[in-house]
Amino acid sequence: MTKRSLRLSLIGAAAAMTLAVTACSGSTTGPDGAEEAGDPVAGGTLTYAIETQPLGGGVDPMIATALAAQTIMDQAYETLLTRDADGEIQPGLALEYEQPDDLTYIYTLREGVKFADGSDFTADDVVYTFEGYKDAQTSKKAYLGGFESVEAVDDYTVKFTFSEPNATFLNATAHRETFMIVGEEGYGNATAEERETRTFGTGPFQVTDWKDGVQITLSKNENYWQEGKPYLDTIEMPIITDDTTRLAALQQGTADAAWFADGNIADQAVNSGFTLGELAYTQTLPIFINPESGPLSDVRVRQAVSLAMDRQSLVDVSMLGYGDVSLVVPAGDPATPGADGDTPNYTRDVDAAKELLEEAGQPNPTIELSYFADVVQNQHPIYEQMQQQLAEAGITLKLKATPSSEMSPIFTAGETFTDLVSLPWSYRADPTFYFDPFLSESGAMNHWDGNADAEAAKKLLDEAKATSDPDAKADLIEQLTTEVAEQVLILVPMAVPAHFELWNSDTVHGYETDPYGSRYNLTNAWVTP
């Protein structure tokens, strides 16, 4: 079998190639790159206040997908490969992979790794894990298209076989929050309740105590394979649902670190002297379109809406600068082509918008926008400012604040909606999956079936999903992005941070945020009194 070197692009997909990646140790630098004073101190407890406990599957990686669960599971479970802050693929539980043909992936595993319960990590655990994902009711199965089998070639070699090319699988195995590896002995013998409230992984910390609605405790994995890591003995995560109360916990010293969804609260914490981690704009705020009837069935009206938007002003005013002008792939994702002056319908032009509306015979259309009334309330000013911007072009934007219970069927079961609906989403393992919800046949937000305006985009998406060559895939993503912007198949005001992490740098050292929001650098953190 011939191995060939792989030049990784930022989207990281590759076919018929091999990557041998070298392990990298965590740094002890702060978010600004400055060296932390003093040597790491082993032991101690970090108190990290969180907003909510994981629901819907707890911390069972076969079931749970919500952000509240992922950021905890990231400490306990590991993946075959990972990515560094630049989006480059790095080793995880596998040291290298190869793809000898379009239907086969082979991973060489790291030896000497143990699960937290002391059992050895081998190829059998990888087989058990992926057979579990194949049978589980989880959205992660979207990355297993054409998955046929997984087998242990030997104790430290695993072979995956597909019935059709799957160019997204490599990216999925390199994403920390997709295919987390579980232990056949520990996880396999646990009850469903135990899997939701305890963890059975190879990661640096494991969930060892769960006080419902009060606190989740993670303890150091004494069998962790990185020598000397982690430094902390314990991470306590008190559940404080109110942002202002969480801020008070920081200010009073009952919490060493916390995360927030609201930039206003983050500003208050910074003004109180706390350290704000480097922000990654990986949460897109897409506004999905139903073009089946009404004004938005005409591409000229959609283009007018997009042209009437001043996206940079939305970032600067509505989100206090905590955002970035974004395409469908969020601005903080290394896979994004990036919005610029050549992006169709992205530069504000109110006169051009009015001309398009006149051509469409709809100089003063009324359009409805539904959004969550009871969550992500810090994003509400975006819609209010959009309303003002569109009014300058003669477009009336009716805002409909809707309870999440009523919004849920739209994005889970594909229930129809009127005109526009805003549904924030998070980082995806492969760039093609940002387009899936509104372009693929099974997408819950897809109302473009049979619409000629979307045909070219759908074809480009299918090609991108089937293409493993990194340069070819990057080119297809760029073409797809341009086509979506030209036809205005979705509106994207901006991308924002998934959350704001803040901590007391007098007591917390060696920690820095990561672009994926996984908090994997807690492995390198230590505390002092």
MOURSUL-V281308 format. One record per residue. RES is the residue in one letter. BURIAL is b if it has 16 or more other C-alpha atoms within 10 Angstrom, else e. Layout:
# MOURSUL-V281308
[[RES,BURIAL] [RES,BURIAL]]
This chain:
# MOURSUL-V281308
[[M,e] [T,e] [K,e] [R,e] [S,e] [L,b] [R,e] [L,b] [S,b] [L,b] [I,b] [G,b] [A,b] [A,b] [A,b] [A,b] [M,b] [T,b] [L,b] [A,b] [V,b] [T,e] [A,e] [C,e] [S,e] [G,b] [S,b] [T,b] [T,b] [G,b] [P,b] [D,e] [G,e] [A,e] [E,e] [E,b] [A,e] [G,e] [D,e] [P,b] [V,e] [A,e] [G,e] [G,e] [T,b] [L,b] [T,b] [Y,b] [A,b] [I,b] [E,b] [T,b] [Q,b] [P,b] [L,e] [G,e] [G,b] [G,b] [V,b] [D,b] [P,b] [M,b] [I,b] [A,b] [T,b] [A,e] [L,b] [A,b] [A,b] [Q,b] [T,b] [I,b] [M,b] [D,b] [Q,b] [A,b] [Y,b] [E,b] [T,b] [L,b] [L,b] [T,b] [R,b] [D,e] [A,e] [D,e] [G,b] [E,b] [I,b] [Q,b] [P,b] [G,b] [L,b] [A,b] [L,b] [E,b] [Y,b] [E,b] [Q,b] [P,b] [D,e] [D,b] [L,b] [T,b] [Y,b] [I,b] [Y,b] [T,b] [L,b] [R,b] [E,e] [G,e] [V,b] [K,b] [F,b] [A,b] [D,b] [G,e] [S,e] [D,b] [F,b] [T,b] [A,b] [D,b] [D,b] [V,b] [V,b] [Y,b] [T,b] [F,b] [E,e] [G,e] [Y,b] [K,b] [D,e] [A,e] [Q,e] [T,e] [S,e] [K,b] [K,b] [A,e] [Y,b] [L,b] [G,b] [G,e] [F,b] [E,e] [S,e] [V,b] [E,b] [A,b] [V,e] [D,e] [D,e] [Y,b] [T,b] [V,b] [K,b] [F,b] [T,b] [F,b] [S,e] [E,e] [P,b] [N,b] [A,b] [T,b] [F,b] [L,b] [N,b] [A,b] [T,b] [A,b] [H,b] [R,b] [E,b] [T,b] [F,b] [M,b] [I,b] [V,b] [G,b] [E,b] [E,b] [G,b] [Y,b] [G,b] [N,e] [A,e] [T,e] [A,e] [E,e] [E,e] [R,b] [E,b] [T,b] [R,b] [T,b] [F,b] [G,b] [T,b] [G,b] [P,b] [F,b] [Q,b] [V,b] [T,e] [D,e] [W,b] [K,e] [D,e] [G,e] [V,e] [Q,b] [I,b] [T,b] [L,b] [S,b] [K,b] [N,b] [E,b] [N,b] [Y,b] [W,b] [Q,e] [E,e] [G,e] [K,b] [P,b] [Y,b] [L,b] [D,b] [T,b] [I,b] [E,b] [M,b] [P,b] [I,b] [I,b] [T,e] [D,e] [D,b] [T,e] [T,e] [R,b] [L,b] [A,e] [A,b] [L,b] [Q,b] [Q,e] [G,e] [T,e] [A,b] [D,b] [A,b] [A,b] [W,b] [F,b] [A,b] [D,b] [G,b] [N,e] [I,b] [A,b] [D,e] [Q,e] [A,b] [V,e] [N,e] [S,e] [G,e] [F,b] [T,b] [L,b] [G,b] [E,b] [L,b] [A,b] [Y,b] [T,b] [Q,b] [T,b] [L,b] [P,b] [I,b] [F,b] [I,b] [N,b] [P,b] [E,b] [S,e] [G,e] [P,b] [L,b] [S,b] [D,b] [V,b] [R,b] [V,b] [R,b] [Q,b] [A,b] [V,b] [S,b] [L,b] [A,b] [M,b] [D,b] [R,b] [Q,b] [S,b] [L,b] [V,b] [D,e] [V,e] [S,b] [M,b] [L,e] [G,e] [Y,b] [G,b] [D,b] [V,b] [S,b] [L,b] [V,b] [V,b] [P,b] [A,b] [G,b] [D,b] [P,b] [A,b] [T,b] [P,b] [G,b] [A,b] [D,e] [G,e] [D,e] [T,e] [P,b] [N,b] [Y,b] [T,b] [R,b] [D,b] [V,b] [D,e] [A,b] [A,b] [K,b] [E,e] [L,b] [L,b] [E,e] [E,e] [A,e] [G,e] [Q,b] [P,b] [N,e] [P,b] [T,b] [I,b] [E,e] [L,b] [S,b] [Y,b] [F,b] [A,e] [D,e] [V,e] [V,e] [Q,e] [N,e] [Q,b] [H,b] [P,e] [I,b] [Y,b] [E,e] [Q,b] [M,b] [Q,b] [Q,e] [Q,b] [L,b] [A,b] [E,e] [A,b] [G,b] [I,b] [T,b] [L,b] [K,e] [L,b] [K,e] [A,e] [T,b] [P,e] [S,e] [S,e] [E,e] [M,b] [S,e] [P,e] [I,b] [F,b] [T,e] [A,e] [G,b] [E,e] [T,b] [F,b] [T,b] [D,b] [L,b] [V,b] [S,b] [L,b] [P,b] [W,e] [S,b] [Y,b] [R,b] [A,b] [D,b] [P,b] [T,b] [F,b] [Y,b] [F,b] [D,b] [P,b] [F,b] [L,b] [S,b] [E,e] [S,e] [G,b] [A,b] [M,b] [N,b] [H,b] [W,b] [D,e] [G,e] [N,e] [A,e] [D,b] [A,b] [E,e] [A,e] [A,b] [K,b] [K,e] [L,b] [L,b] [D,e] [E,b] [A,b] [K,b] [A,b] [T,b] [S,b] [D,b] [P,b] [D,b] [A,e] [K,b] [A,b] [D,e] [L,b] [I,b] [E,b] [Q,b] [L,b] [T,b] [T,b] [E,b] [V,b] [A,b] [E,b] [Q,b] [V,b] [L,b] [I,b] [L,b] [V,b] [P,b] [M,b] [A,b] [V,b] [P,b] [A,b] [H,b] [F,b] [E,b] [L,b] [W,b] [N,b] [S,b] [D,e] [T,e] [V,b] [H,b] [G,b] [Y,b] [E,b] [T,b] [D,b] [P,b] [Y,b] [G,b] [S,b] [R,b] [Y,b] [N,b] [L,b] [T,b] [N,b] [A,b] [W,b] [V,b] [T,e] [P,e]]
